[in-house]
Amino acid sequence: MVTRQDAGPRTGPGLPTGHARATGARRRAAYPYAFYLPAGIVYVVIFLVPTVMAFYFSLTRWTLFDSEFVGLQNFRDFFAEQNLSIGFANTFVYAVLTSGLKVVLGLLLGVLLTSKLRLRGFLRSVVFFPVLVSTVAVGITFSVLLRPDTGLVNKTLALVGIDGPDWLGDATTALLSVALVDVWKGVGLATVIYIAGILSIPQEYHQAVAVDGGSAWHRFRHVTLPLSWPATYSVIILSFIGGLRSFDLIWTMTRGGPGFTSDTIASIIYKQYQAGFYGLSTAGNVILFVVVTAIAVPLTWFLGKRQVAA
């Protein structure tokens, strides 16, 4: 009579032991993570180390060769800046205005450029082209175009009997003018994101609306708009954070003027660098980092939650 014994771990020549199998499994599990190592090193060197150093130097008065620890004095001095409240207000107005217009125009252009339109590929290239142009070049070009006397914009308005303002020299229009140029330059990226989002919507949804007798408006309202929410989410996050950090276009076109009326937080920080107050400007950068993080993280969570719900 043959009796079965409880099977134990099988060992022998050519068969791996339990320890060897566990070691091999751990190695296989760790193998994909090795590909993260180069990106992790770059992230630490390029982002984490400079961030930690910025937090330290924001507590000092420093030059290239010397530093003196002053605690929170730089932060107190930065918050005592006369035009800081204007800079904060302009920053938020600029971010909301530019991101809102990029969402609306990007969605409309995305719908247009995914329709059965002649020269569709060419028009997509035209819309995206400003994204490829240097921001400084765009700022210089529009500074010339918006000159009150010799600029092409006011000359064109004069042909129809409209006396154009000093777009960049008037406190009421300077920030708005820069924001509109920012939208012109950045709406191409928003459009590309929306095109990708709209093309990913299954055609069965559009066909179902058509079978039910729905119009183009019904297809847009009940299919395109809700199902392109992931694209809207991406455009809002990218453009809003970019607006909060806006500097290059504003500095190129107005340098924060006239006076301080188009200053943003970033341009105020740069003016402190120019004046040689490196510790003070570093404290401003830390404050800007905290502000952007404090707004971007809840906004990302809120929009992401809505995206899941949708």
ZAMARGU-4260 file (C-alpha; in steps of 0.2 Angstrom, whole numbers, plus 5000, padded with zeros to 4 digits):
<rodrens>
0) 5000/5000/5000 | 5007/5017/4995 | 5004/5031/5007 | 5005/5050/5002 | 5015/5061/5013
5) 5012/5080/5014 | 5022/5088/5000 | 5036/5099/5007 | 5047/5110/4998 | 5055/5101/4983
10) 5074/5102/4983 | 5087/5094/4974 | 5099/5096/4959 | 5093/5108/4947 | 5078/5114/4958
15) 5080/5131/4966 | 5077/5132/4985 | 5063/5143/4993 | 5076/5156/4997 | 5083/5157/4980
20) 5065/5158/4972 | 5061/5172/4984 | 5077/5181/4980 | 5074/5180/4962 | 5056/5186/4964
25) 5062/5201/4973 | 5075/5205/4960 | 5062/5204/4946 | 5050/5215/4956 | 5064/5228/4959
30) 5069/5227/4940 | 5056/5240/4933 | 5060/5252/4947 | 5078/5253/4941 | 5072/5263/4926
35) 5066/5277/4938 | 5083/5280/4945 | 5090/5292/4931 | 5074/5302/4932 | 5075/5302/4951
40) 5093/5308/4951 | 5089/5322/4939 | 5074/5327/4950 | 5084/5328/4966 | 5098/5337/4958
45) 5088/5349/4948 | 5073/5352/4959 | 5075/5346/4977 | 5093/5352/4981 | 5089/5370/4974
50) 5073/5371/4983 | 5081/5366/5000 | 5095/5379/4996 | 5082/5392/4992 | 5073/5390/5008
55) 5090/5392/5017 | 5096/5407/5008 | 5079/5415/5010 | 5084/5416/5029 | 5101/5425/5025
60) 5108/5441/5017 | 5119/5433/5004 | 5131/5437/4990 | 5141/5426/4979 | 5154/5425/4992
65) 5146/5428/5009 | 5130/5425/5018 | 5123/5431/5035 | 5109/5422/5044 | 5095/5435/5047
70) 5080/5423/5051 | 5063/5429/5045 | 5068/5447/5042 | 5068/5445/5023 | 5050/5439/5024
75) 5045/5453/5034 | 5054/5465/5022 | 5046/5457/5007 | 5028/5458/5015 | 5032/5477/5019
80) 5034/5480/5000 | 5023/5495/4995 | 5017/5487/4979 | 5016/5469/4985 | 4997/5470/4986
85) 4996/5476/4968 | 5007/5462/4963 | 4996/5449/4971 | 4980/5456/4964 | 4988/5457/4947
90) 4995/5439/4948 | 4978/5432/4952 | 4968/5442/4939 | 4981/5438/4926 | 4980/5419/4930
95) 4961/5418/4930 | 4959/5429/4914 | 4972/5419/4904 | 4967/5402/4910 | 4949/5406/4907
100) 4951/5412/4890 | 4963/5398/4885 | 4949/5385/4891 | 4935/5394/4881 | 4945/5397/4865
105) 4954/5381/4866 | 4938/5371/4867 | 4930/5381/4853 | 4945/5379/4841 | 4947/5361/4846
110) 4929/5358/4840 | 4931/5368/4824 | 4948/5359/4820 | 4940/5342/4823 | 4926/5345/4811
115) 4925/5341/4793 | 4934/5357/4787 | 4945/5360/4772 | 4963/5364/4776 | 4961/5357/4793
120) 4979/5351/4795 | 4985/5368/4789 | 4974/5378/4801 | 4980/5367/4816 | 4998/5371/4811
125) 4993/5390/4811 | 4985/5389/4828 | 4999/5380/4836 | 5013/5390/4828 | 5014/5404/4841
130) 5018/5391/4855 | 5034/5388/4846 | 5039/5406/4845 | 5051/5413/4859 | 5041/5422/4872
135) 5053/5437/4872 | 5051/5438/4853 | 5033/5438/4855 | 5034/5452/4868 | 5045/5463/4858
140) 5034/5461/4842 | 5018/5465/4851 | 5027/5480/4860 | 5030/5487/4843 | 5012/5483/4836
145) 5004/5491/4851 | 5013/5508/4851 | 5000/5522/4852 | 5006/5532/4837 | 5016/5520/4825
150) 5009/5503/4830 | 4999/5493/4817 | 4985/5490/4829 | 4980/5508/4832 | 4983/5512/4813
155) 4971/5498/4809 | 4958/5505/4821 | 4961/5523/4814 | 4955/5516/4797 | 4938/5513/4804
160) 4937/5529/4815 | 4942/5522/4831 | 4956/5531/4842 | 4966/5517/4850 | 4973/5520/4867
165) 4991/5518/4873 | 4989/5500/4876 | 5005/5497/4886 | 5006/5515/4893 | 4989/5516/4901
170) 4987/5509/4918 | 4969/5503/4914 | 4974/5493/4898 | 4992/5487/4901 | 4989/5471/4911
175) 4974/5467/4900 | 4985/5469/4884 | 4999/5458/4890 | 4986/5445/4896 | 4978/5445/4878
180) 4995/5442/4870 | 4998/5428/4882 | 4982/5420/4877 | 4986/5422/4859 | 5003/5413/4862
185) 4996/5399/4873 | 4979/5395/4866 | 4988/5384/4853 | 4993/5371/4866 | 4976/5371/4874
190) 4969/5368/4857 | 4980/5353/4854 | 4975/5346/4871 | 4957/5348/4866 | 4959/5340/4849
195) 4967/5325/4857 | 4953/5324/4870 | 4939/5326/4857 | 4946/5313/4845 | 4947/5301/4859
200) 4928/5301/4862 | 4920/5286/4854 | 4910/5290/4838 | 4895/5279/4845 | 4890/5293/4857
205) 4889/5306/4842 | 4879/5293/4832 | 4867/5290/4846 | 4863/5308/4847 | 4861/5309/4829
210) 4849/5294/4829 | 4839/5303/4842 | 4837/5318/4831 | 4849/5329/4841 | 4857/5344/4833
215) 4876/5349/4832 | 4872/5359/4848 | 4865/5344/4857 | 4881/5334/4852 | 4892/5347/4859
220) 4882/5350/4875 | 4879/5332/4879 | 4894/5323/4872 | 4909/5334/4868 | 4908/5345/4883
225) 4907/5332/4897 | 4918/5319/4889 | 4932/5331/4885 | 4933/5335/4904 | 4950/5327/4905
230) 4957/5339/4892 | 4948/5354/4902 | 4956/5348/4918 | 4974/5348/4910 | 4972/5365/4902
235) 4965/5373/4918 | 4980/5366/4928 | 4993/5370/4916 | 4987/5388/4911 | 4983/5393/4929
240) 4999/5388/4936 | 5008/5396/4922 | 4998/5412/4925 | 5003/5413/4943 | 5021/5411/4938
245) 5020/5424/4924 | 5035/5435/4921 | 5044/5435/4904 | 5030/5442/4894 | 5025/5455/4907
250) 5043/5460/4909 | 5047/5461/4890 | 5031/5471/4886 | 5029/5483/4902 | 5042/5479/4915
255) 5028/5481/4927 | 5023/5498/4922 | 5017/5511/4920 | 5022/5513/4938 | 5018/5497/4947
260) 5001/5494/4939 | 5005/5478/4929 | 5018/5471/4942 | 5016/5453/4947 | 5024/5444/4961
265) 5037/5437/4949 | 5042/5454/4942 | 5043/5461/4960 | 5055/5447/4964 | 5066/5451/4949
270) 5067/5470/4953 | 5074/5465/4970 | 5087/5454/4961 | 5091/5469/4950 | 5093/5480/4966
275) 5105/5467/4973 | 5094/5461/4987 | 5097/5443/4984 | 5091/5437/5001 | 5075/5447/5000
280) 5071/5441/4982 | 5075/5423/4987 | 5062/5425/5001 | 5050/5431/4988 | 5053/5416/4977
285) 5049/5405/4992 | 5033/5414/4995 | 5028/5412/4977 | 5032/5394/4978 | 5021/5392/4993
290) 5007/5402/4985 | 5007/5392/4969 | 5008/5376/4979 | 4994/5381/4991 | 4983/5385/4976
295) 4988/5371/4964 | 4986/5356/4976 | 4968/5359/4981 | 4964/5365/4963 | 4971/5348/4956
300) 4962/5338/4970 | 4945/5347/4966 | 4946/5346/4947 | 4953/5328/4948 | 4938/5323/4960
305) 4926/5331/4948 | 4935/5322/4933 | 4932/5305/4942 | 4914/5309/4946 | 4911/5314/4927
</rodrens>
